[in-house]
Each structure stands twice: as C-alpha cells, then as structure tokens.
Amino acid sequence: MSADYTTRYFTTYSGVRLPLKLTNELPAGGLDNRNTYFRGQFDAEERLRVLEKIVYAELELRHAYDYHANGVLRQATITDVDGEVSVLTFDESGQRV
C-alpha cells in the first residue's frame, strides 16, 4: 500500500463501468467479523487507484487504475483470482482503445 494513498474499506461496489464505485463504507474496526470486503486506495484527489476484493483473508480480485490529466480513466489493470492479468486502455474521452 502506498503512503500517498488513503485506504478505506467497503462492503460492495456498484456499476459496471470502470472504475468501479465502492459503496457502503465500513468503519475502521468493521472488518473483524467480515469474510468478504473490498479495500480501496484513494489518491489525494479522492480517485480510486486500487480496488482489492478480499475473501477469507485472501486476495480474490485486484483492479489498479491510472487516470489522464483530465481525470478520465486511462488504464485499468485487472488481476483475477487465478492471477490472470488484463489491461484495458481508454482515451481521454473515456472510450476504450
């Protein structure tokens, strides 16, 4: 986890477009009895940079997001439960390249 990011925890996400939107934020001590949760790392501009799905203390899914200067998603690097990596690239208007 980067020192430049703030880490927060959530129960789920919404939407189908990237970047995913984390919802239902958990309090700092709210992970004790949870089997599944999402960990989000946000930059100083509150943009989601890393999303991780944790299931039974194991990393199941990871998204890493990078943005254009105008704040639109530039690239999403997605790692699934099997370690397979997909990289999606977007132009400055948000259209997939």
C-alpha positions as a Markdown table, in Angstrom:
| # | Residue | x | y | z |
|---|---|---|---|---|
| 1 | Met | 0.0 | 0.0 | 0.0 |
| 2 | Ser | 1.4 | 3.4 | -1.0 |
| 3 | Ala | 1.9 | 6.1 | 1.6 |
| 4 | Asp | 0.5 | 8.5 | -0.9 |
| 5 | Tyr | -2.9 | 6.8 | -0.8 |
| 6 | Thr | -5.6 | 6.6 | 1.9 |
| 7 | Thr | -7.0 | 3.1 | 2.4 |
| 8 | Arg | -10.7 | 2.6 | 3.2 |
| 9 | Tyr | -12.9 | -0.5 | 3.4 |
| 10 | Phe | -16.3 | -1.2 | 1.9 |
| 11 | Thr | -18.9 | -4.0 | 1.7 |
| 12 | Thr | -19.5 | -3.9 | -2.0 |
| 13 | Tyr | -19.4 | -1.9 | -5.2 |
| 14 | Ser | -21.9 | -0.6 | -7.8 |
| 15 | Gly | -21.9 | -0.1 | -11.5 |
| 16 | Val | -20.5 | -2.0 | -14.4 |
| 17 | Arg | -18.3 | 0.8 | -15.9 |
| 18 | Leu | -14.7 | 1.2 | -14.8 |
| 19 | Pro | -13.6 | 2.4 | -12.4 |
| 20 | Leu | -15.9 | 0.5 | -10.1 |
| 21 | Lys | -17.6 | 2.6 | -7.4 |
| 22 | Leu | -17.1 | 1.3 | -3.9 |
| 23 | Thr | -20.2 | 1.6 | -1.6 |
| 24 | Asn | -21.2 | 1.0 | 2.0 |
| 25 | Glu | -18.0 | 2.1 | 3.7 |
| 26 | Leu | -17.1 | 0.2 | 6.8 |
| 27 | Pro | -15.7 | 1.8 | 10.0 |
| 28 | Ala | -12.1 | 1.2 | 10.9 |
| 29 | Gly | -12.9 | -1.7 | 13.2 |
| 30 | Gly | -15.6 | -3.1 | 11.0 |
| 31 | Leu | -13.6 | -5.9 | 9.4 |
| 32 | Asp | -13.4 | -8.2 | 12.5 |
| 33 | Asn | -16.5 | -10.3 | 11.6 |
| 34 | Arg | -16.4 | -10.0 | 7.8 |
| 35 | Asn | -15.5 | -12.8 | 5.4 |
| 36 | Thr | -15.6 | -10.6 | 2.3 |
| 37 | Tyr | -14.9 | -6.9 | 1.9 |
| 38 | Phe | -13.3 | -4.5 | -0.6 |
| 39 | Arg | -10.2 | -2.5 | 0.2 |
| 40 | Gly | -9.9 | 0.8 | -1.8 |
| 41 | Gln | -6.9 | 3.0 | -2.0 |
| 42 | Phe | -7.6 | 6.6 | -2.9 |
| 43 | Asp | -5.3 | 9.4 | -4.0 |
| 44 | Ala | -5.3 | 13.0 | -2.7 |
| 45 | Glu | -8.0 | 13.8 | -5.3 |
| 46 | Glu | -10.2 | 11.0 | -4.0 |
| 47 | Arg | -9.8 | 9.0 | -7.2 |
| 48 | Leu | -9.9 | 5.2 | -6.7 |
| 49 | Arg | -6.4 | 3.9 | -7.5 |
| 50 | Val | -6.5 | 0.3 | -6.3 |
| 51 | Leu | -9.5 | -1.9 | -5.5 |
| 52 | Glu | -9.0 | -5.3 | -3.9 |
| 53 | Lys | -11.6 | -7.9 | -3.1 |
| 54 | Ile | -10.6 | -9.8 | 0.0 |
| 55 | Val | -12.4 | -13.2 | 0.7 |
| 56 | Tyr | -11.4 | -15.2 | 3.8 |
| 57 | Ala | -8.2 | -13.1 | 4.1 |
| 58 | Glu | -7.1 | -14.0 | 0.5 |
| 59 | Leu | -6.9 | -11.5 | -2.4 |
| 60 | Glu | -9.5 | -12.6 | -5.0 |
| 61 | Leu | -9.6 | -9.7 | -7.4 |
| 62 | Arg | -7.5 | -6.6 | -7.9 |
| 63 | His | -8.0 | -3.5 | -10.1 |
| 64 | Ala | -5.3 | -0.8 | -10.5 |
| 65 | Tyr | -6.5 | 2.4 | -12.1 |
| 66 | Asp | -4.5 | 5.2 | -13.8 |
| 67 | Tyr | -6.0 | 8.4 | -15.0 |
| 68 | His | -5.5 | 11.0 | -17.7 |
| 69 | Ala | -4.7 | 14.6 | -16.6 |
| 70 | Asn | -8.3 | 15.5 | -17.1 |
| 71 | Gly | -9.4 | 12.9 | -14.5 |
| 72 | Val | -10.8 | 10.3 | -17.0 |
| 73 | Leu | -9.7 | 6.7 | -16.6 |
| 74 | Arg | -6.6 | 6.0 | -18.8 |
| 75 | Gln | -5.9 | 2.4 | -17.9 |
| 76 | Ala | -7.3 | -0.4 | -15.8 |
| 77 | Thr | -5.1 | -3.4 | -14.9 |
| 78 | Ile | -7.3 | -6.2 | -13.6 |
| 79 | Thr | -5.9 | -9.3 | -11.9 |
| 80 | Asp | -8.3 | -12.2 | -11.3 |
| 81 | Val | -8.3 | -15.0 | -8.7 |
| 82 | Asp | -6.1 | -17.1 | -10.9 |
| 83 | Gly | -3.5 | -14.4 | -11.3 |
| 84 | Glu | -4.5 | -13.7 | -14.9 |
| 85 | Val | -3.9 | -10.1 | -15.8 |
| 86 | Ser | -6.0 | -8.0 | -18.3 |
| 87 | Val | -5.0 | -4.4 | -19.2 |
| 88 | Leu | -7.7 | -2.1 | -20.6 |
| 89 | Thr | -6.8 | 1.3 | -22.1 |
| 90 | Phe | -9.0 | 4.3 | -22.6 |
| 91 | Asp | -8.7 | 7.6 | -24.5 |
| 92 | Glu | -9.1 | 11.0 | -22.9 |
| 93 | Ser | -12.9 | 10.9 | -23.5 |
| 94 | Gly | -13.2 | 7.5 | -21.7 |
| 95 | Gln | -13.6 | 5.4 | -24.8 |
| 96 | Arg | -11.9 | 2.0 | -24.8 |
| 97 | Val | -8.9 | 1.9 | -27.2 |
